[in-house]
Amino acid sequence: MTTSCENNSKEVLFSCDSVNVSYSKVVKPILDAQCNSCHSTANAPTLGSNYVLDNYNDVMTWVDTTSVANGGDGGRLLNDVKHNTNPMPKNANKLSVCDIAKIEHWIFEGAMNN
């Protein structure tokens, strides 16, 4: 699947590979760059409401792959980055359409630790 992405409120069209997504090469770098200033093990107790995202096991606490087969939403992580429930990053712009598509694809494909 290829999708267009937005950057700084200006639409910039380019290829967004949201199919070849792995945790270690795609999802973790997004979370490290966009989320871990508040949601790392060190910062989560004071800045991130104990919502830790700096390793696979902690990320999986906020992902629901079992609901996906039944039309579920994929869990809190995806809802938060889509700004559906608890908009994240807090007090900041949404992640790019491309980054959200990558995270969503990873979750809907089983959220493998790859």
C-alpha positions in Angstrom: 0.0 0.0 0.0 1.3 3.4 -0.9 -0.2 6.5 0.5 0.4 10.3 0.5 1.8 12.0 3.5 1.5 15.5 5.0 4.3 17.5 6.4 3.9 20.8 8.3 0.3 21.3 7.1 1.4 21.3 3.5 0.6 18.3 1.4 3.7 16.8 0.1 3.2 13.7 -2.1 5.7 11.0 -1.9 5.8 7.3 -1.5 4.9 6.0 2.0 5.8 2.4 2.4 3.3 1.3 5.0 3.5 -2.4 3.9 7.1 -3.4 4.7 6.9 -2.3 8.4 8.9 -3.9 11.2 9.0 -3.0 14.8 12.8 -2.5 15.0 13.3 -0.7 11.7 10.1 1.4 11.4 7.9 1.6 14.5 10.5 1.9 17.2 12.3 4.8 15.5 9.0 6.6 15.2 8.2 6.1 18.9 11.8 7.0 19.9 11.6 10.3 17.9 8.0 11.3 18.7 7.1 9.7 22.0 10.0 8.8 24.3 10.8 12.3 25.5 7.8 11.6 27.8 7.2 7.9 27.5 10.6 6.4 28.1 11.2 4.3 31.2 13.1 7.2 32.8 10.5 9.9 32.0 7.1 8.0 32.1 6.6 8.3 35.9 6.8 12.1 35.8 5.9 13.1 32.3 4.1 10.2 30.6 1.5 8.9 33.1 3.6 5.6 33.4 2.8 5.0 29.7 6.2 3.5 28.6 7.0 3.0 25.0 10.8 2.4 24.8 10.8 -1.3 24.3 8.6 -3.9 22.5 7.1 -5.5 25.6 6.0 -2.1 27.0 4.6 -1.0 23.7 2.5 -4.2 23.5 0.8 -3.2 26.8 -0.9 -0.5 24.7 -1.6 -2.6 21.6 -4.6 -4.9 21.1 -4.0 -7.3 18.2 -6.7 -9.7 19.4 -9.5 -7.2 18.7 -8.4 -6.5 15.2 -9.7 -9.7 13.8 -13.2 -8.7 15.1 -13.1 -5.2 13.8 -11.4 -3.7 16.8 -9.4 -0.5 16.8 -5.9 -1.9 17.6 -5.7 -0.5 21.1 -4.7 2.7 22.9 -1.5 3.4 21.1 -3.1 3.7 17.7 -6.1 5.6 19.1 -3.8 8.1 20.8 -1.6 8.7 17.8 -4.7 9.1 15.6 -5.9 11.7 18.2 -9.1 9.6 18.7 -9.0 9.4 22.5 -6.0 10.9 24.3 -4.3 13.0 21.6 -0.6 12.2 21.4 2.0 13.7 21.2 0.6 15.9 24.0 0.2 19.5 23.1 1.8 18.8 19.7 0.7 18.1 16.1 -0.4 14.6 15.1 2.2 12.3 13.7 2.3 12.4 9.9 -0.3 10.5 8.0 2.5 8.3 6.8 3.8 7.4 10.3 0.3 6.7 11.5 -0.3 4.4 8.5 2.9 2.5 9.3 2.0 2.0 13.0 -1.5 1.0 12.0 -0.3 -1.5 9.4 2.2 -3.0 11.9 -0.6 -3.5 14.5 -3.1 -4.9 12.0 -0.5 -7.3 10.7 0.0 -8.8 14.2 2.4 -6.3 15.8 5.4 -8.7 15.5 8.6 -8.2 17.3 10.7 -8.0 14.2 
